[in-house]
Amino acid sequence: MSSVKKIGSISLDNKPGQRRGVIIVRADSGITDIGDLKGKIIGITSVYSDDGYLAQRELLQRRGLSPSKVRFVELGSYENVIMHLYRRKLDAGFVNHASLDGIKEDIDINSIRVIEKTEPLPGWVLAAGRGIDDRLIRVIGETLRKYYRRKK
């Protein structure tokens, strides 16, 4: 991540820190904590998703489970991760907590259990890649902050 510079972040509905990643399992799986994930298949949205992979991966590491000890499967969306878990095609899933609310009309949500939550995440992050002029990054950040203050 050293090749990426954070310019700023925004939140939806002016609620910073409302997003969280969660680790979900089937309620009947017998998996109760992160240690039980060793050797399991975990569905993720994308290796670039902060609340569908990166935050949970960091949580695994902090709790002593190397990500190399599980198998990740990229499924492209939170809904795909939840549905694959629901259909018993996965042992666990990494999703955004809000995605569970969005799918509860389609499945028996009681069959899915959250075993861990990440720390609150910032809103949408805007980042600049390597080689982008620092002055340009500063101007973009200042412009966005001015615009955001005016919209309040």
DSSP file (Angstrom, degrees, kcal/mol; ACC not computed):
  #  RESIDUE AA STRUCTURE BP1 BP2  ACC     N-H-->O    O-->H-N    N-H-->O    O-->H-N    TCO  KAPPA ALPHA  PHI   PSI    X-CA   Y-CA   Z-CA
    1    1 A M    >         0   0    0      0, 0.0     3,-1.9     0, 0.0     0, 0.0   0.000 360.0 360.0 360.0  -4.4    0.0    0.0    0.0
    2    2 A S  T 3   +     0   0    0      1,-0.3     0, 0.0     3,-0.0     0, 0.0   0.703 360.0  62.6 -67.1 -15.9    3.0    2.3    0.1
    3    3 A S  T 3  S+     0   0    0    127,-0.1     2,-0.4     2,-0.0   127,-0.4   0.453  95.4  73.1 -86.0   0.7    2.4    3.2   -3.5
    4    4 A V    <   -     0   0    0     -3,-1.9     2,-0.5   125,-0.2   125,-0.2  -0.945  65.3-158.7-118.5 135.5   -1.0    4.7   -2.8
    5    5 A K  E     -A  128   0A   0    123,-2.7   123,-2.7    -2,-0.4     2,-0.4  -0.947  19.5-127.0-113.9 131.5   -1.6    8.0   -1.0
    6    6 A K  E     -A  127   0A   0     -2,-0.5   121,-0.2   121,-0.2     3,-0.1  -0.606  23.4-178.9 -74.8 129.2   -4.9    8.8    0.7
    7    7 A I  E     -     0   0A   0    119,-3.1     2,-0.3     1,-0.4   120,-0.2   0.823  59.0 -62.0 -92.9 -41.4   -6.4   12.1   -0.5
    8    8 A G  E     -A  126   0A   0    118,-1.4   118,-2.8     2,-0.0    -1,-0.4  -0.966  44.2-119.5 175.0 178.8   -9.4   12.0    1.8
    9    9 A S  E     -A  125   0A   0     -2,-0.3     2,-0.3   116,-0.2   116,-0.2  -0.987  15.0-161.7-142.5 153.3  -12.6   10.1    2.6
   10   10 A I  E     -A  124   0A   0    114,-2.3   114,-1.2    -2,-0.3     2,-0.3  -0.887  10.7-141.0-128.4 161.1  -16.3   10.9    2.6
   11   11 A S    >   -     0   0    0     -2,-0.3     3,-0.7   112,-0.3     2,-0.3  -0.893  19.3-114.9-122.1 155.6  -19.2    9.2    4.2
   12   12 A L  G >  S+     0   0    0     -2,-0.3     3,-1.4     3,-0.3     6,-0.1  -0.679  99.2   5.4 -84.7 141.7  -22.7    8.5    3.0
   13   13 A D  G 3  S-     0   0    0     -2,-0.3    -1,-0.2     1,-0.3     0, 0.0   0.736 122.0 -78.7  57.7  24.3  -25.5   10.4    4.9
   14   14 A N  G <  S+     0   0    0     -3,-0.7    -1,-0.3     1,-0.2    -2,-0.1   0.848  97.9 130.5  55.6  38.1  -22.9   12.3    6.9
   15   15 A K    X   -     0   0    0     -3,-1.4     3,-1.2     0, 0.0    -3,-0.3  -0.739  43.0-160.8-121.5  81.3  -22.3    9.3    9.2
   16   16 A P  T 3  S+     0   0    0      0, 0.0    -5,-0.1     0, 0.0    -6,-0.0  -0.289  72.4  17.4 -63.0 145.3  -18.5    8.7    9.4
   17   17 A G  T 3  S+     0   0    0    104,-0.4   104,-0.1     1,-0.1    -6,-0.0   0.685  83.0 124.0  72.9  18.2  -17.4    5.3   10.6
   18   18 A Q    <   +     0   0    0     -3,-1.2     2,-0.3   102,-0.1    -1,-0.1   0.630  50.6  87.6 -86.7 -12.6  -20.7    3.6   10.0
   19   19 A R  B     +B  121   0B   0    102,-0.8   102,-3.1    78,-0.1     2,-0.3  -0.668  52.7 171.9 -88.7 141.5  -19.3    0.9    7.7
   20   20 A R        -     0   0    0     -2,-0.3    77,-2.5   100,-0.2     2,-0.3  -0.996  28.2-131.0-142.6 145.1  -17.9   -2.3    9.1
   21   21 A G  E     -C   96   0C   0     98,-0.4    97,-2.9    -2,-0.3     2,-0.3  -0.710  28.1-164.8 -87.0 150.1  -16.6   -5.5    7.7
   22   22 A V  E     -CD  95 117C   0     73,-3.2    73,-2.0    29,-0.5     2,-0.6  -0.955  19.5-136.0-132.9 155.6  -18.0   -8.7    9.2
   23   23 A I  E     -CD  94 116C   0     93,-2.3    92,-2.9    -2,-0.3    93,-1.1  -0.963  31.3-169.2-108.6 121.7  -17.0  -12.4    9.1
   24   24 A I  E     +CD  93 114C   0     69,-2.9    69,-2.2    -2,-0.6     2,-0.3  -0.835  12.9 173.0-116.6 151.4  -20.1  -14.5    8.6
   25   25 A V  E     - D   0 113C   0     88,-2.4    88,-3.2    -2,-0.3     2,-0.3  -0.897  45.1 -83.6-139.7 168.5  -20.7  -18.3    8.9
   26   26 A R  E >   - D   0 112C   0     65,-0.5     3,-1.9    -2,-0.3     5,-0.3  -0.604  39.2-126.8 -73.0 141.1  -23.7  -20.5    8.8
   27   27 A A  T 3  S+     0   0    0     84,-3.0     3,-0.4     1,-0.3    -1,-0.1   0.791 109.9  48.3 -60.8 -28.1  -25.3  -20.7   12.2
   28   28 A D  T 3  S+     0   0    0     83,-0.4    -1,-0.3     1,-0.2    84,-0.1   0.222  85.1  96.4 -96.7  14.7  -25.1  -24.5   12.1
   29   29 A S  S <  S-     0   0    0     -3,-1.9    -1,-0.2     2,-0.2    -2,-0.1   0.737  85.1-128.8 -79.1 -23.5  -21.5  -24.7   11.0
   30   30 A G        +     0   0    0     -3,-0.4     2,-0.6     1,-0.3    -3,-0.1   0.384  66.8 131.4  85.1  -4.4  -19.9  -25.1   14.4
   31   31 A I        +     0   0    0     -5,-0.3    -1,-0.3     1,-0.2    -2,-0.2  -0.733  20.8 160.6 -83.6 121.9  -17.5  -22.2   13.6
   32   32 A T        +     0   0    0     -2,-0.6     2,-0.3     1,-0.2    -1,-0.2   0.606  56.5  12.8-118.8 -18.0  -17.5  -19.9   16.6
   33   33 A D  S >  S-     0   0    0      1,-0.1     3,-1.2    83,-0.0     4,-0.3  -0.923  83.8 -87.7-152.3 176.4  -14.3  -17.8   16.3
   34   34 A I  G >  S+     0   0    0     -2,-0.3     3,-2.1     1,-0.3     4,-0.3   0.855 118.3  62.7 -59.7 -38.4  -11.5  -16.8   14.0
   35   35 A G  G >  S+     0   0    0      1,-0.3     3,-1.2     2,-0.2    -1,-0.3   0.810  94.7  62.4 -58.3 -29.7   -9.3  -19.8   15.0
   36   36 A D  G <  S+     0   0    0     -3,-1.2    -1,-0.3     1,-0.2    -2,-0.2   0.581  88.3  73.2 -72.2  -8.8  -12.0  -22.2   13.6
   37   37 A L  G X   +     0   0    0     -3,-2.1     3,-2.5    -4,-0.3    -1,-0.2   0.600  64.6 122.7 -81.9 -10.9  -11.4  -20.7   10.1
   38   38 A K  T <  S+     0   0    0     -3,-1.2    32,-0.2     1,-0.3     3,-0.1  -0.294  85.1   7.4 -55.5 127.1   -8.1  -22.5    9.7
   39   39 A G  T 3  S+     0   0    0     30,-3.3    -1,-0.3     1,-0.3    31,-0.2   0.484 104.9 127.6  81.0   3.3   -8.2  -24.6    6.5
   40   40 A K    <   -     0   0    0     -3,-2.5    31,-2.7    29,-0.2     2,-0.5  -0.443  63.7-113.6 -93.7 165.0  -11.6  -23.3    5.5
   41   41 A I  E     -e   71   0C   0     29,-0.2    50,-2.3    -2,-0.1    51,-1.5  -0.877  33.5-167.6 -98.1 123.8  -12.9  -21.8    2.3
   42   42 A I  E     -ef  72  92C   0     29,-3.1    31,-2.4    -2,-0.5     2,-0.3  -0.956  12.6-140.6-120.3 126.3  -13.9  -18.1    2.7
   43   43 A G  E     +ef  73  93C   0     49,-2.6    51,-2.6    -2,-0.5     2,-0.3  -0.672  24.5 177.6 -84.3 136.7  -15.8  -16.1    0.1
   44   44 A I  E     -e   74   0C   0     29,-2.7    31,-3.0    -2,-0.3    32,-0.4  -0.902  34.3-132.2-131.5 161.4  -14.7  -12.5   -0.5
   45   45 A T  S    S-     0   0    0      7,-1.1    31,-1.9    49,-0.4     2,-0.3   0.947  82.3 -31.6 -77.1 -50.5  -16.0   -9.8   -2.9
   46   46 A S    >   -     0   0    0      6,-0.2     3,-1.4    29,-0.1    -1,-0.3  -0.963  50.9-114.3-165.2 151.0  -12.5   -8.8   -4.2
   47   47 A V  T 3  S+     0   0    0     -2,-0.3     6,-0.1     1,-0.3    -2,-0.0   0.597 118.2  55.5 -69.1  -8.3   -9.0   -8.6   -2.9
   48   48 A Y  T 3  S+     0   0    0      4,-0.1     2,-0.4     5,-0.1    -1,-0.3   0.463  80.7 109.5 -99.1  -4.2   -9.3   -4.8   -3.3
   49   49 A S    <>> -     0   0    0     -3,-1.4     5,-2.9     1,-0.2     4,-0.6  -0.598  53.1-159.8 -80.4 124.6  -12.4   -4.4   -1.1
   50   50 A D  I  4>S+     0   0    0     -2,-0.4     5,-2.4     1,-0.2     6,-0.3   0.910  94.1  28.0 -70.7 -40.4  -11.8   -2.7    2.2
   51   51 A D  I  45S+     0   0    0      1,-0.2   -29,-0.5     3,-0.2    -1,-0.2   0.358 123.2  51.3-103.9   6.9  -14.9   -4.0    4.0
   52   52 A G  I  45S-     0   0    0     -6,-0.1    -7,-1.1   -31,-0.1    42,-0.3   0.272 136.0 -17.2-120.5   7.1  -15.2   -7.2    1.9
   53   53 A Y  I  X5S+     0   0    0     -4,-0.6     4,-2.9    -3,-0.2     5,-0.2   0.127 120.6  62.8-167.3 -59.4  -11.7   -8.5    2.4
   54   54 A L  I  ><S+     0   0    0     -5,-2.9     4,-2.2    -8,-0.2    -4,-0.2   0.885 106.7  44.7 -60.1 -46.1   -8.9   -6.2    3.6
   55   55 A A  H  ><S+     0   0    0     -5,-2.4     4,-1.7    -6,-0.3    -1,-0.2   0.900 117.3  45.5 -66.5 -39.7  -10.2   -5.3    7.0
   56   56 A Q  H  > S+     0   0    0     -6,-0.3     4,-2.4     2,-0.2    -2,-0.2   0.880 110.3  54.2 -70.6 -37.1  -11.2   -8.9    7.8
   57   57 A R  H  X S+     0   0    0     -4,-2.9     4,-2.1     1,-0.2    -2,-0.2   0.922 109.0  48.8 -61.5 -43.3   -7.8  -10.1    6.5
   58   58 A E  H  X S+     0   0    0     -4,-2.2     4,-2.6    -5,-0.2    -1,-0.2   0.889 108.7  54.0 -62.4 -39.0   -6.1   -7.7    8.9
   59   59 A L  H  X S+     0   0    0     -4,-1.7     4,-1.7     2,-0.2    -2,-0.2   0.905 106.2  52.1 -62.6 -42.1   -8.3   -9.0   11.7
   60   60 A L  H  <>S+     0   0    0     -4,-2.4     5,-2.7     1,-0.2     3,-0.2   0.945 110.9  48.0 -57.1 -48.2   -7.3  -12.6   11.0
   61   61 A Q  H ><5S+     0   0    0     -4,-2.1     3,-1.6     1,-0.2    -2,-0.2   0.915 109.7  51.4 -60.9 -44.6   -3.6  -11.6   11.2
   62   62 A R  H 3<5S+     0   0    0     -4,-2.6    -1,-0.2     1,-0.3    -2,-0.2   0.820 109.7  51.2 -63.0 -29.9   -4.1   -9.6   14.5
   63   63 A R  T 3<5S-     0   0    0     -4,-1.7    -1,-0.3    -3,-0.2    -2,-0.2   0.355 124.7-101.9 -91.0   5.9   -5.8  -12.7   16.0
   64   64 A G  T < 5S+     0   0    0     -3,-1.6     2,-0.7    -4,-0.2    -3,-0.2   0.577  82.2 123.6  91.7   9.7   -3.0  -15.0   15.0
   65   65 A L      < -     0   0    0     -5,-2.7    -1,-0.2    -6,-0.2    -2,-0.2  -0.909  55.5-139.0-107.3 113.2   -4.4  -16.7   11.9
   66   66 A S    >   -     0   0    0     -2,-0.7     3,-2.5     1,-0.2     4,-0.1  -0.484  12.5-132.4 -67.0 132.4   -2.2  -16.3    8.9
   67   67 A P  G >  S+     0   0    0      0, 0.0     3,-1.4     0, 0.0    -1,-0.2   0.744 105.3  69.8 -57.4 -21.5   -4.3  -15.6    5.7
   68   68 A S  G 3  S+     0   0    0      1,-0.2    -2,-0.1     3,-0.1    -3,-0.0   0.627  87.5  66.8 -70.4 -11.0   -2.2  -18.3    4.0
   69   69 A K  G <  S+     0   0    0     -3,-2.5   -30,-3.3     2,-0.0     2,-0.3   0.393 100.6  52.9 -91.5   2.9   -4.0  -20.9    6.3
   70   70 A V  S <  S-     0   0    0     -3,-1.4     2,-0.5   -32,-0.2   -29,-0.2  -0.862  81.9-121.4-128.2 166.2   -7.4  -20.3    4.6
   71   71 A R  E     -e   41   0C   0    -31,-2.7   -29,-3.1    -2,-0.3     2,-0.4  -0.951  24.3-154.6-112.3 120.9   -8.5  -20.4    1.0
   72   72 A F  E     -e   42   0C   0     -2,-0.5     2,-0.5   -31,-0.2   -29,-0.2  -0.749   5.6-165.2 -95.5 140.0  -10.1  -17.2   -0.4
   73   73 A V  E     -e   43   0C   0    -31,-2.4   -29,-2.7    -2,-0.4     2,-0.4  -0.987  15.7-139.0-124.8 119.7  -12.6  -17.3   -3.3
   74   74 A E  E     +e   44   0C   0     -2,-0.5   -29,-0.2   -31,-0.2   -28,-0.1  -0.663  26.6 170.0 -80.9 126.8  -13.4  -14.0   -5.1
   75   75 A L        -     0   0    0    -31,-3.0   -30,-0.2    -2,-0.4    -1,-0.1   0.417  39.6-127.1-120.2  -2.2  -17.1  -13.8   -5.9
   76   76 A G  S    S+     0   0    0    -31,-1.9     2,-0.3   -32,-0.4   -31,-0.2   0.093  77.5  42.5  86.4 -25.1  -17.5  -10.2   -7.0
   77   77 A S  S  > S-     0   0    0    -33,-0.2     4,-1.9     1,-0.1     5,-0.1  -0.992  75.5-119.0-152.2 157.8  -20.3   -9.0   -4.7
   78   78 A Y  H  > S+     0   0    0     -2,-0.3     4,-2.7     1,-0.2     5,-0.2   0.911 115.0  55.7 -60.9 -42.5  -21.5   -9.2   -1.2
   79   79 A E  H  > S+     0   0    0      1,-0.2     4,-2.8     2,-0.2     5,-0.2   0.897 106.1  50.3 -60.4 -41.7  -24.7  -10.9   -2.3
   80   80 A N  H  > S+     0   0    0      2,-0.2     4,-2.6     1,-0.2     5,-0.2   0.912 110.7  49.8 -62.5 -41.8  -22.8  -13.6   -4.1
   81   81 A V  H  X S+     0   0    0     -4,-1.9     4,-2.2     2,-0.2    -2,-0.2   0.951 113.8  45.0 -61.2 -48.8  -20.7  -14.2   -0.9
   82   82 A I  H  X S+     0   0    0     -4,-2.7     4,-2.9     1,-0.2    -2,-0.2   0.923 114.5  48.1 -63.3 -44.4  -23.8  -14.4    1.2
   83   83 A M  H  X S+     0   0    0     -4,-2.8     4,-2.3     2,-0.2    -1,-0.2   0.895 110.6  50.8 -66.4 -39.6  -25.7  -16.7   -1.2
   84   84 A H  H  <>S+     0   0    0     -4,-2.6     5,-3.1    -5,-0.2     6,-0.7   0.910 113.7  45.8 -63.4 -40.4  -22.8  -19.1   -1.6
   85   85 A L  H ><5S+     0   0    0     -4,-2.2     3,-1.9    -5,-0.2    -2,-0.2   0.940 111.5  51.7 -65.0 -46.5  -22.5  -19.3    2.1
   86   86 A Y  H 3<5S+     0   0    0     -4,-2.9    -2,-0.2     1,-0.3    -1,-0.2   0.868 110.0  49.4 -57.2 -38.6  -26.3  -19.8    2.5
   87   87 A R  T 3<5S-     0   0    0     -4,-2.3    -1,-0.3    -5,-0.2    -2,-0.2   0.297 118.4-113.3 -86.6   9.4  -26.2  -22.6   -0.1
   88   88 A R  T < 5S+     0   0    0     -3,-1.9    -3,-0.2    -5,-0.1    -2,-0.1   0.773  82.4 124.0  66.0  30.6  -23.3  -24.3    1.8
   89   89 A K  S   <S+     0   0    0     -5,-3.1     2,-0.3    -6,-0.2    -4,-0.2   0.496  73.5  38.3 -93.9  -5.8  -20.7  -23.7   -1.0
   90   90 A L        -     0   0    0     -6,-0.7   -48,-0.2    -5,-0.2     3,-0.1  -0.906  66.8-141.4-135.8 161.7  -18.4  -21.8    1.5
   91   91 A D  S    S-     0   0    0    -50,-2.3   -65,-0.5     1,-0.3     2,-0.3   0.720  85.9  -7.6 -92.0 -27.7  -17.4  -22.2    5.1
   92   92 A A  E     - f   0  42C   0    -51,-1.5   -49,-2.6   -67,-0.2     2,-0.3  -0.956  62.1-144.7-158.4 169.6  -17.4  -18.4    5.8
   93   93 A G  E     -Cf  24  43C   0    -69,-2.2   -69,-2.9    -2,-0.3     2,-0.6  -0.996  10.1-142.0-146.0 151.1  -17.7  -15.0    4.1
   94   94 A F  E     +C   23   0C   0    -51,-2.6   -49,-0.4    -2,-0.3     2,-0.3  -0.967  42.6 145.8-110.4 117.0  -16.3  -11.5    4.4
   95   95 A V  E     -C   22   0C   0    -73,-2.0   -73,-3.2    -2,-0.6     2,-0.3  -0.868  52.9 -89.3-140.8 173.3  -18.9   -8.9    3.7
   96   96 A N  E >>  -C   21   0C   0     -2,-0.3     3,-1.2   -75,-0.2     4,-0.6  -0.687  38.1-124.6 -82.1 141.3  -20.0   -5.4    4.8
   97   97 A H  H >> S+     0   0    0    -77,-2.5     3,-1.0    -2,-0.3     4,-0.7   0.842 109.1  58.9 -58.7 -33.5  -22.5   -5.5    7.7
   98   98 A A  H 3> S+     0   0    0    -78,-0.3     4,-1.5     1,-0.2     3,-0.5   0.779  91.4  69.3 -68.0 -25.1  -25.1   -3.5    5.7
   99   99 A S  H <> S+     0   0    0     -3,-1.2     4,-0.8     1,-0.2    -1,-0.2   0.794  91.2  60.9 -65.1 -26.0  -25.2   -6.2    3.0
  100  100 A L  H XX S+     0   0    0     -3,-1.0     4,-0.7    -4,-0.6     3,-0.6   0.890 103.1  50.3 -67.1 -38.1  -26.9   -8.5    5.4
  101  101 A D  H >< S+     0   0    0     -4,-0.7     3,-0.6    -3,-0.5     4,-0.3   0.881 106.8  56.3 -64.1 -37.2  -29.8   -6.1    5.8
  102  102 A G  H 3< S+     0   0    0     -4,-1.5    -1,-0.2     1,-0.2    -2,-0.2   0.667 113.4  37.9 -71.0 -16.8  -30.1   -5.9    2.0
  103  103 A I  H XX S+     0   0    0     -4,-0.8     3,-1.9    -3,-0.6     4,-1.0   0.437  82.6  99.7-113.8  -1.0  -30.5   -9.6    1.5
  104  104 A K  T << S+     0   0    0     -4,-0.7     5,-0.4    -3,-0.6    -2,-0.1   0.694  79.1  60.5 -65.5 -16.7  -32.7  -10.6    4.5
  105  105 A E  T 34 S+     0   0    0     -4,-0.3    -1,-0.3     1,-0.2    -2,-0.1   0.730 107.6  46.3 -75.8 -21.3  -35.8  -10.6    2.3
  106  106 A D  T <4 S+     0   0    0     -3,-1.9     2,-0.3    -4,-0.0    -2,-0.2   0.652 117.1  28.1 -98.4 -18.5  -34.3  -13.4    0.1
  107  107 A I  S  < S-     0   0    0     -4,-1.0     2,-1.4     0, 0.0     3,-0.1  -0.877  89.3 -92.1-136.9 167.4  -32.9  -15.8    2.7
  108  108 A D    >   -     0   0    0     -2,-0.3     3,-2.4     1,-0.2     4,-0.2  -0.718  40.7-165.6 -79.1  95.8  -33.5  -17.1    6.2
  109  109 A I  G >  S+     0   0    0     -2,-1.4     3,-1.6    -5,-0.4    -1,-0.2   0.714  79.7  71.3 -62.1 -21.7  -31.2  -14.6    7.8
  110  110 A N  G 3  S+     0   0    0      1,-0.3    -1,-0.3    -6,-0.1    -2,-0.1   0.648  87.0  65.8 -68.6 -13.8  -31.2  -16.6   11.1
  111  111 A S  G <  S+     0   0    0     -3,-2.4   -84,-3.0   -85,-0.1     2,-0.4   0.541  94.6  70.5 -83.4  -5.7  -29.2  -19.2    9.3
  112  112 A I  E <   -D   26   0C   0     -3,-1.6     2,-0.4   -86,-0.3   -86,-0.2  -0.920  66.2-169.9-112.9 136.5  -26.3  -16.8    9.0
  113  113 A R  E     -D   25   0C   0    -88,-3.2   -88,-2.4    -2,-0.4     2,-0.5  -0.981  19.9-134.3-129.3 139.0  -24.3  -15.7   12.0
  114  114 A V  E     +D   24   0C   0     -2,-0.4   -90,-0.2   -90,-0.2     3,-0.1  -0.787  22.1 176.5 -86.8 125.0  -21.7  -12.9   12.4
  115  115 A I  E     +     0   0C   0    -92,-2.9     2,-0.3    -2,-0.5   -81,-0.2   0.655  66.5  13.3-102.5 -19.0  -18.6  -14.2   14.4
  116  116 A E  E     -D   23   0C   0    -93,-1.1   -93,-2.3   -83,-0.1     2,-0.4  -0.994  57.6-156.6-154.0 151.1  -16.5  -11.0   14.1
  117  117 A K  E     -D   22   0C   0     -2,-0.3   -95,-0.2   -95,-0.2     2,-0.1  -0.968  19.4-132.5-124.6 144.0  -16.8   -7.4   13.2
  118  118 A T        -     0   0    0    -97,-2.9     3,-0.1    -2,-0.4   -62,-0.1  -0.343  39.4 -83.4 -81.8 172.4  -14.0   -5.1   12.1
  119  119 A E        -     0   0    0      1,-0.1   -98,-0.4   -64,-0.1    -1,-0.2  -0.358  66.1 -77.3 -64.2 157.2  -13.3   -1.7   13.5
  120  120 A P        -     0   0    0      0, 0.0  -100,-0.2     0, 0.0    -1,-0.1  -0.327  53.2-140.8 -57.4 142.2  -15.5    1.1   11.9
  121  121 A L  B     -B   19   0B   0   -102,-3.1  -102,-0.8     1,-0.1  -104,-0.4  -0.758  15.5-105.8-106.4 151.7  -14.1    2.0    8.5
  122  122 A P        -     0   0    0      0, 0.0     3,-0.2     0, 0.0    -1,-0.1  -0.219  44.6 -95.8 -65.8 166.6  -13.9    5.5    7.0
  123  123 A G  S    S-     0   0    0      1,-0.2  -112,-0.3  -114,-0.0     2,-0.1   0.239  79.0 -31.3 -62.9-159.6  -16.3    6.4    4.3
  124  124 A W  E    S-A   10   0A   0   -114,-1.2  -114,-2.3  -115,-0.1     2,-0.4  -0.393  70.2-140.4 -63.1 130.0  -15.4    6.1    0.7
  125  125 A V  E     -A    9   0A   0   -116,-0.2     2,-0.5    -3,-0.2  -116,-0.2  -0.782   8.6-155.4 -98.9 134.5  -11.6    6.7    0.3
  126  126 A L  E     +A    8   0A   0   -118,-2.8  -119,-3.1    -2,-0.4  -118,-1.4  -0.942  22.6 179.8-105.9 126.0  -10.1    8.6   -2.6
  127  127 A A  E     -A    6   0A   0     -2,-0.5     2,-0.4  -121,-0.2  -121,-0.2  -0.897  21.8-141.0-129.6 156.5   -6.5    7.7   -3.3
  128  128 A A  E     -A    5   0A   0   -123,-2.7  -123,-2.7    -2,-0.3     3,-0.1  -0.943  22.4-129.4-116.6 138.2   -3.8    8.6   -5.7
  129  129 A G    >   -     0   0    0     -2,-0.4     3,-1.5  -125,-0.2  -125,-0.2  -0.204  42.8 -66.3 -79.1 173.4   -1.4    6.2   -7.2
  130  130 A R  T 3  S+     0   0    0   -127,-0.4    -1,-0.2     1,-0.2     3,-0.1  -0.271 118.5  31.0 -58.1 140.9    2.4    6.4   -7.4
  131  131 A G  T 3  S+     0   0    0      1,-0.3     2,-0.4    -3,-0.1    -1,-0.2   0.335  80.1 132.3  93.1  -7.3    3.7    9.2   -9.5
  132  132 A I    <   -     0   0    0     -3,-1.5    -1,-0.3     1,-0.1    -4,-0.1  -0.663  67.4-105.0 -80.1 130.8    0.9   11.7   -8.9
  133  133 A D     >  -     0   0    0     -2,-0.4     4,-2.0     1,-0.1     3,-0.2  -0.268  18.9-135.4 -57.5 132.2    2.2   15.1   -8.1
  134  134 A D  H  > S+     0   0    0      1,-0.2     4,-2.3     2,-0.2     5,-0.1   0.835 105.3  56.4 -58.9 -35.0    1.9   16.0   -4.3
  135  135 A R  H  > S+     0   0    0      2,-0.2     4,-2.5     1,-0.2    -1,-0.2   0.912 106.9  49.0 -64.6 -41.3    0.6   19.5   -5.2
  136  136 A L  H  > S+     0   0    0     -3,-0.2     4,-2.6     2,-0.2     5,-0.2   0.911 110.2  51.1 -64.1 -41.9   -2.2   18.0   -7.3
  137  137 A I  H  X S+     0   0    0     -4,-2.0     4,-2.5     1,-0.2    -2,-0.2   0.926 111.3  48.2 -59.2 -45.5   -3.1   15.6   -4.5
  138  138 A R  H  X S+     0   0    0     -4,-2.3     4,-2.6     2,-0.2    -2,-0.2   0.911 111.9  48.9 -63.1 -43.7   -3.2   18.6   -2.1
  139  139 A V  H  X S+     0   0    0     -4,-2.5     4,-2.5     2,-0.2    -2,-0.2   0.915 112.3  48.3 -64.1 -43.5   -5.4   20.7   -4.5
  140  140 A I  H  X S+     0   0    0     -4,-2.6     4,-2.5     2,-0.2     5,-0.2   0.940 112.8  48.3 -62.5 -46.3   -7.8   17.8   -5.0
  141  141 A G  H  X S+     0   0    0     -4,-2.5     4,-2.2    -5,-0.2    -2,-0.2   0.916 113.0  46.9 -59.8 -45.2   -8.1   17.2   -1.3
  142  142 A E  H  X S+     0   0    0     -4,-2.6     4,-2.3     2,-0.2    -1,-0.2   0.899 112.1  51.0 -64.3 -40.8   -8.7   20.9   -0.5
  143  143 A T  H  X S+     0   0    0     -4,-2.5     4,-2.5     1,-0.2    -2,-0.2   0.919 110.8  47.8 -63.6 -44.5  -11.3   21.2   -3.3
  144  144 A L  H  X S+     0   0    0     -4,-2.5     4,-2.7     1,-0.2    -1,-0.2   0.905 111.3  50.4 -64.4 -40.9  -13.2   18.2   -2.1
  145  145 A R  H  X S+     0   0    0     -4,-2.2     4,-2.2    -5,-0.2    -2,-0.2   0.906 111.4  48.5 -64.9 -40.6  -13.2   19.4    1.5
  146  146 A K  H  X S+     0   0    0     -4,-2.3     4,-1.9     2,-0.2    -2,-0.2   0.928 113.5  47.2 -62.5 -45.2  -14.4   22.9    0.4
  147  147 A Y  H  X S+     0   0    0     -4,-2.5     4,-1.6     1,-0.2    -2,-0.2   0.918 111.6  50.5 -62.1 -44.5  -17.2   21.3   -1.7
  148  148 A Y  H  X S+     0   0    0     -4,-2.7     4,-0.8     1,-0.2    -1,-0.2   0.902 108.9  51.2 -63.4 -42.0  -18.2   19.0    1.2
  149  149 A R  H >< S+     0   0    0     -4,-2.2     3,-0.6     1,-0.2    -1,-0.2   0.887 109.3  51.6 -62.8 -38.5  -18.4   21.9    3.7
  150  150 A R  H 3< S+     0   0    0     -4,-1.9    -1,-0.2     1,-0.2    -2,-0.2   0.826 105.3  56.1 -66.9 -31.7  -20.6   23.8    1.3
  151  151 A K  H 3<        0   0    0     -4,-1.6    -1,-0.2     1,-0.2    -2,-0.2   0.673 360.0 360.0 -76.1 -17.2  -23.0   20.9    0.9
  152  152 A K    <<        0   0    0     -4,-0.8    -1,-0.2    -3,-0.6    -2,-0.1   0.492 360.0 360.0 -70.3 360.0  -23.7   20.5    4.6
